[in-house]
């Protein structure tokens, strides 16, 4: 509601309205292009890289492979020492 009032105050001439519409169209086009790229290429590349070397991919985000994310805790195994936990 507030943004509509702001736009009414801001868009007072045909040129400003056309500029705003072109800006919205440009942002929408960029979002659509990124979505198509992600759907067709980027996701597949990331999946292939993860399947090739999961530890490296997780390391880029600061995630370490421990018993928590390898499934040991979910299966109920209990580590005997702290060295077994990692």
C-alpha positions in Angstrom: 0.0 0.0 0.0 2.8 2.4 1.0 4.7 1.5 -2.2 1.7 2.3 -4.3 1.3 5.7 -2.8 5.0 6.3 -3.3 4.8 5.3 -7.0 1.8 7.6 -7.5 3.8 10.5 -6.1 6.9 9.6 -8.1 5.5 8.7 -11.5 4.0 12.0 -12.6 5.0 12.0 -16.3 4.8 9.6 -19.2 8.6 9.4 -19.4 8.9 8.4 -15.7 6.2 5.8 -16.1 7.9 4.3 -19.2 11.3 4.3 -17.4 9.8 2.5 -14.4 8.1 -0.1 -16.7 11.4 -0.6 -18.5 13.2 -1.0 -15.2 10.7 -3.6 -14.0 10.9 -5.4 -17.4 14.7 -5.5 -17.2 14.7 -6.9 -13.6 12.1 -9.5 -14.6 14.1 -10.5 -17.7 17.3 -10.8 -15.7 15.5 -13.0 -13.1 14.1 -15.2 -15.8 17.5 -15.6 -17.5 19.1 -16.6 -14.2 16.3 -19.1 -13.5 16.6 -20.7 -16.9 20.4 -20.9 -16.5 20.2 -22.4 -13.0 17.6 -25.0 -14.2 19.5 -26.0 -17.3 23.2 -25.8 -16.5 24.3 -24.6 -13.1 22.5 -27.1 -10.9 23.8 -30.1 -13.0 27.3 -28.8 -12.8 27.1 -28.4 -9.0 25.6 -31.9 -8.7 28.4 -33.4 -10.8 31.1 -31.6 -8.8 29.6 -32.9 -5.6 29.4 -36.4 -6.8 33.0 -36.2 -7.9 34.4 -34.8 -4.6 31.8 -34.2 -1.8 34.3 -33.1 0.8 35.7 -30.3 -1.4 32.2 -29.0 -2.2 31.2 -29.1 1.5 34.5 -27.4 2.5 33.6 -24.4 0.3 30.7 -23.7 2.7 32.7 -24.5 5.8 30.9 -27.8 6.4 33.0 -30.6 7.8 32.1 -34.3 7.3 31.4 -35.6 10.8 29.3 -38.3 12.3 26.4 -35.8 12.3 26.2 -35.5 8.6 27.4 -39.0 7.5 24.5 -40.8 9.0 26.2 -42.4 12.0 24.1 -40.6 14.5 20.9 -41.4 12.6 21.7 -45.1 12.6 22.4 -45.2 16.3 26.1 -46.1 16.4 28.0 -44.6 19.3 31.7 -43.6 18.9 34.0 -45.1 21.4 36.5 -42.3 21.4 36.6 -38.7 20.3 38.7 -39.8 17.3 35.9 -42.0 16.1 33.5 -39.1 16.2 35.1 -37.2 13.3 
